[in-house]
Amino acid sequence: MADVLRSLRLGGRGDPARACALALGAEGVALSLLVGNGRMAEPLWCHPEVSARFEELQFTLGEGPGPDAVRTGSPVLEPDLDRVRPDRWPALLPPARDMGVHGVCCFPLGIGAIRVGVLTVLCDGDRTMSVQQSADAIALAAALTGALLNGGGRGQWSEDGNGNGNGDRGGDRSGNGGPVLGLFLDRPTGLHRAAVHQATGMISVQLGVTMEEALLRLRAHAYSSERPLGEVADDVVARRLRFNDDSSSNGDGSGNGFDDDTNGPYSPGDGKG
């Protein structure tokens, strides 16, 4: 772990997620940043592929150790998912086990009420996290937090999560004299989940609700249709799917609250939002 922290401080090259997973002796590692007014989790790096799929599962459902760690500001340690109460994360546990995730420990990145991201560690088949592994993960989360709050890297993030191009792209120090993120922790120049951000805004306008409720509606539809959140968001942005406010218009609760007929009144070519 000392080598990983040194690479973070000096801006080392290579695959940071793989390096962290090896240093922690973990099955996988993922780092997500919180961006935008809705503080959505944006993946920065993951290793191996199952880590990316688990992050996408948490993001789609809006539940799991990652969201809990962000909300509470405290680590959530569940190295054995078989011992987690079924009602804690009812939608997440079955698919997580199906994809081969044995246990998950999440460490929030932040200071006090400030949250900037979350570090997710997938535990191995032993379904344990040793005291040393936990201490190393906490040290890594603290180092990542310090680097992110120092504002280093090859570009700053604007409030909506996009690179604003005003960051120091060639220097080796942040504005306050702290260490930069360097190539080891390069921030992306755009959003991986841009469609989700855009779709949330469109649903907010369509229903006249807050962005938070719009995201909940989007997640509910993705869950009920058993589709990834990104795919549903793509349909909303392409105007193949429009949300309406008639979920109870039938009087018996049978209204579905959305219109997904691409040849109907909300087809892509009619110019409606």
C-alpha positions as CSV (number, residue, x, y, z in Angstrom):
1,M,0.0,0.0,0.0
2,A,2.9,2.3,0.6
3,D,3.9,2.1,-3.0
4,V,0.3,2.9,-4.1
5,L,0.2,5.9,-1.9
6,R,3.6,7.1,-3.2
7,S,2.3,6.7,-6.8
8,L,-0.8,8.7,-5.9
9,R,1.4,11.5,-4.4
10,L,3.9,11.6,-7.2
11,G,1.4,11.1,-10.1
12,G,2.4,7.6,-11.1
13,R,1.3,5.9,-14.3
14,G,-0.4,2.5,-14.8
15,D,-3.7,1.0,-13.8
16,P,-4.6,2.5,-10.4
17,A,-7.6,0.3,-9.8
18,R,-5.6,-2.9,-10.4
19,A,-2.7,-1.5,-8.3
20,C,-5.1,-0.8,-5.4
21,A,-6.8,-4.2,-5.6
22,L,-3.4,-6.0,-5.5
23,A,-2.2,-3.8,-2.6
24,L,-5.4,-4.5,-0.6
25,G,-5.5,-8.1,-1.5
26,A,-9.1,-7.6,-2.7
27,E,-11.2,-9.2,-5.4
28,G,-11.8,-5.8,-6.9
29,V,-11.7,-2.0,-6.4
30,A,-13.8,0.9,-7.7
31,L,-13.6,4.6,-7.2
32,S,-16.5,6.9,-8.0
33,L,-16.8,10.7,-7.6
34,L,-19.9,12.6,-6.7
35,V,-20.8,15.3,-9.3
36,G,-23.5,17.7,-10.1
37,N,-26.3,19.2,-7.9
38,G,-27.7,15.7,-7.5
39,R,-24.4,14.3,-6.3
40,M,-24.6,11.4,-8.7
41,A,-21.8,8.8,-8.5
42,E,-19.5,8.9,-11.6
43,P,-17.1,6.0,-12.0
44,L,-13.5,7.0,-12.2
45,W,-11.8,3.6,-12.4
46,C,-12.7,0.0,-11.6
47,H,-10.9,-3.4,-11.6
48,P,-11.9,-6.0,-12.6
49,E,-15.0,-5.9,-14.8
50,V,-17.2,-7.2,-12.0
51,S,-16.4,-4.1,-10.0
52,A,-17.8,-1.9,-12.8
53,R,-20.9,-4.1,-13.0
54,F,-21.5,-3.9,-9.2
55,E,-21.1,-0.1,-9.3
56,E,-23.6,0.1,-12.1
57,L,-26.0,-2.1,-10.1
58,Q,-25.8,0.2,-7.0
59,F,-26.2,3.2,-9.2
60,T,-29.3,1.8,-11.0
61,L,-31.0,0.7,-7.7
62,G,-29.8,3.6,-5.6
63,E,-29.1,1.2,-2.7
64,G,-26.2,-0.7,-1.3
65,P,-23.1,-0.1,0.8
66,G,-21.8,2.6,-1.5
67,P,-24.9,4.9,-1.2
68,D,-25.1,4.1,2.5
69,A,-21.5,5.1,3.0
70,V,-22.0,8.4,1.1
71,R,-25.2,9.2,3.1
72,T,-23.8,8.4,6.5
73,G,-20.2,9.5,6.0
74,S,-19.0,6.3,7.6
75,P,-17.5,3.1,6.2
76,V,-19.9,0.3,5.5
77,L,-18.2,-3.1,6.0
78,E,-20.1,-6.2,4.8
79,P,-17.4,-8.7,3.9
80,D,-20.0,-11.5,3.7
81,L,-23.2,-10.6,1.9
82,D,-24.7,-13.9,3.0
83,R,-24.8,-12.5,6.5
84,V,-26.6,-9.3,5.5
85,R,-30.3,-9.0,6.5
86,P,-32.4,-9.5,3.4
87,D,-34.4,-6.4,4.1
88,R,-31.3,-4.1,4.2
89,W,-30.7,-4.1,0.4
90,P,-33.6,-6.2,-0.9
91,A,-33.2,-5.3,-4.5
92,L,-29.4,-5.4,-4.6
93,L,-28.5,-8.6,-2.7
94,P,-29.8,-11.3,-5.2
95,P,-28.2,-9.8,-8.4
96,A,-25.0,-9.1,-6.5
97,R,-24.7,-12.7,-5.5
98,D,-25.6,-13.8,-9.0
99,M,-22.6,-11.8,-10.4
100,G,-20.3,-13.5,-7.9
101,V,-19.8,-10.7,-5.4
102,H,-19.1,-12.3,-2.0
103,G,-18.7,-9.2,0.2
104,V,-18.3,-5.4,-0.1
105,C,-16.7,-2.7,2.0
106,C,-17.2,0.9,1.1
107,F,-15.3,3.9,2.3
108,P,-16.6,7.4,1.8
109,L,-14.3,10.1,0.6
110,G,-14.9,13.4,2.4
111,I,-14.4,15.5,5.5
112,G,-17.3,16.2,7.8
113,A,-20.4,17.0,5.8
114,I,-18.3,17.3,2.5
115,R,-18.6,14.2,0.3
116,V,-16.6,13.9,-2.8
117,G,-16.7,10.2,-3.6
118,V,-16.7,6.6,-2.4
119,L,-14.1,3.8,-2.6
120,T,-15.6,0.3,-3.0
121,V,-13.6,-2.8,-2.2
122,L,-14.9,-6.2,-3.2
123,C,-13.8,-8.9,-0.7
124,D,-12.4,-12.3,-1.8
125,G,-14.0,-15.7,-1.4
126,D,-12.9,-15.8,2.2
127,R,-15.5,-13.2,3.0
128,T,-13.4,-11.4,5.4
129,M,-11.5,-8.1,5.7
130,S,-8.6,-8.1,8.0
131,V,-7.6,-5.3,10.4
132,Q,-4.7,-4.5,8.1
133,Q,-6.8,-4.5,5.0
134,S,-9.3,-2.1,6.7
135,A,-6.5,0.2,7.8
136,D,-5.0,0.2,4.3
137,A,-8.3,1.0,2.7
138,I,-9.0,3.8,5.2
139,A,-5.5,5.2,4.5
140,L,-6.1,5.0,0.7
141,A,-9.5,6.7,1.1
142,A,-8.0,9.5,3.2
143,A,-5.2,10.0,0.5
144,L,-7.8,10.2,-2.3
145,T,-9.9,12.6,-0.3
146,G,-7.0,14.9,0.3
147,A,-6.0,14.8,-3.3
148,L,-9.5,15.5,-4.6
149,L,-10.2,18.3,-2.1
150,N,-6.8,19.9,-3.0
151,G,-8.2,20.3,-6.5
152,G,-5.2,18.8,-8.3
153,G,-5.2,16.8,-11.5
154,R,-5.1,17.5,-15.1
155,G,-8.2,19.7,-15.1
156,Q,-10.8,20.8,-12.6
157,W,-14.4,19.7,-12.4
158,S,-17.1,22.3,-12.7
159,E,-20.2,22.0,-10.5
160,D,-22.0,19.9,-13.1
161,G,-19.1,17.5,-13.2
162,N,-17.7,18.5,-16.6
163,G,-14.1,19.5,-17.0
164,N,-14.0,23.3,-17.3
165,G,-10.5,23.4,-18.7
166,N,-9.2,25.8,-16.1
167,G,-7.1,23.3,-14.2
168,D,-3.4,23.1,-14.3
169,R,-2.7,20.5,-17.0
170,G,1.0,20.5,-16.8
171,G,2.0,21.5,-13.3
172,D,2.8,19.2,-10.4
173,R,1.3,21.1,-7.6
174,S,-2.2,22.2,-6.7
175,G,-3.1,25.7,-6.0
176,N,-2.7,25.4,-2.3
177,G,0.7,23.7,-2.4
178,G,-0.7,20.1,-1.9
179,P,0.0,17.1,-4.1
180,V,-1.8,16.8,-7.4
181,L,-3.8,13.9,-8.5
182,G,-1.4,13.3,-11.4
183,L,-1.9,10.6,-14.1
184,F,-2.5,8.0,-11.4
185,L,-5.8,9.8,-10.5
186,D,-6.7,11.6,-13.7
187,R,-10.2,13.0,-13.6
188,P,-12.2,12.3,-16.8
189,T,-13.0,15.2,-19.2
190,G,-16.7,14.3,-19.4
191,L,-19.4,12.3,-17.7
192,H,-19.7,8.5,-18.1
193,R,-23.4,8.9,-17.2
194,A,-24.2,12.0,-19.1
195,A,-27.5,10.5,-20.4
196,V,-28.7,9.8,-16.9
197,H,-28.0,13.5,-15.9
198,Q,-29.8,14.7,-19.1
199,A,-32.7,12.2,-18.7
200,T,-33.2,13.2,-15.0
201,G,-33.5,16.9,-16.1
202,M,-36.0,16.0,-18.8
203,I,-38.2,13.9,-16.4
204,S,-38.1,16.7,-13.9
205,V,-39.6,19.1,-16.5
206,Q,-42.1,16.5,-17.8
207,L,-43.4,15.8,-14.3
208,G,-42.8,19.1,-12.6
209,V,-40.9,17.5,-9.8
210,T,-37.5,18.0,-8.2
211,M,-34.3,16.4,-9.7
212,E,-34.2,14.0,-6.8
213,E,-37.7,12.7,-7.4
214,A,-37.1,12.6,-11.2
215,L,-34.1,10.3,-10.5
216,L,-36.1,8.1,-8.3
217,R,-38.8,7.8,-11.0
218,L,-36.1,6.9,-13.5
219,R,-34.6,4.3,-11.2
220,A,-38.0,2.8,-10.4
221,H,-38.7,2.3,-14.1
222,A,-35.2,0.7,-14.7
223,Y,-35.8,-1.6,-11.8
224,S,-39.3,-2.6,-12.8
225,S,-38.3,-3.2,-16.4
226,E,-35.1,-5.1,-15.3
227,R,-32.9,-2.8,-17.5
228,P,-29.7,-0.9,-16.8
229,L,-30.4,2.7,-15.8
230,G,-28.2,4.0,-18.6
231,E,-30.3,2.2,-21.2
232,V,-33.6,3.7,-19.9
233,A,-31.9,7.1,-19.7
234,D,-30.9,6.7,-23.4
235,D,-34.6,6.1,-24.3
236,V,-35.7,9.2,-22.4
237,V,-33.0,11.4,-24.1
238,A,-34.0,10.0,-27.5
239,R,-37.6,10.6,-26.7
240,R,-38.5,6.9,-27.1
241,L,-39.8,7.1,-23.5
242,R,-41.6,10.0,-21.9
243,F,-42.8,10.0,-18.3
244,N,-46.2,11.4,-17.5
245,D,-48.1,12.0,-14.2
246,D,-51.0,9.6,-14.8
247,S,-49.7,6.8,-12.5
248,S,-53.0,6.9,-10.6
249,S,-55.2,8.2,-13.4
250,N,-57.0,4.9,-13.8
251,G,-58.3,5.1,-10.3
252,D,-57.0,1.7,-9.5
253,G,-53.3,2.4,-9.6
254,S,-52.9,0.6,-12.9
255,G,-51.5,3.6,-14.8
256,N,-47.8,3.1,-15.6
257,G,-46.7,6.7,-15.4
258,F,-44.9,6.7,-18.8
259,D,-45.4,6.6,-22.5
260,D,-43.0,4.4,-24.5
261,D,-44.7,4.2,-27.9
262,T,-42.1,5.7,-30.2
263,N,-44.8,6.1,-32.9
264,G,-47.2,7.9,-30.5
265,P,-47.6,11.6,-29.7
266,Y,-44.1,11.8,-28.1
267,S,-42.2,10.3,-31.0
268,P,-38.6,11.6,-31.5
269,G,-39.6,13.7,-34.5
270,D,-42.4,15.8,-32.9
271,G,-40.1,18.1,-31.0
272,K,-41.6,17.6,-27.6
273,G,-39.4,17.4,-24.5
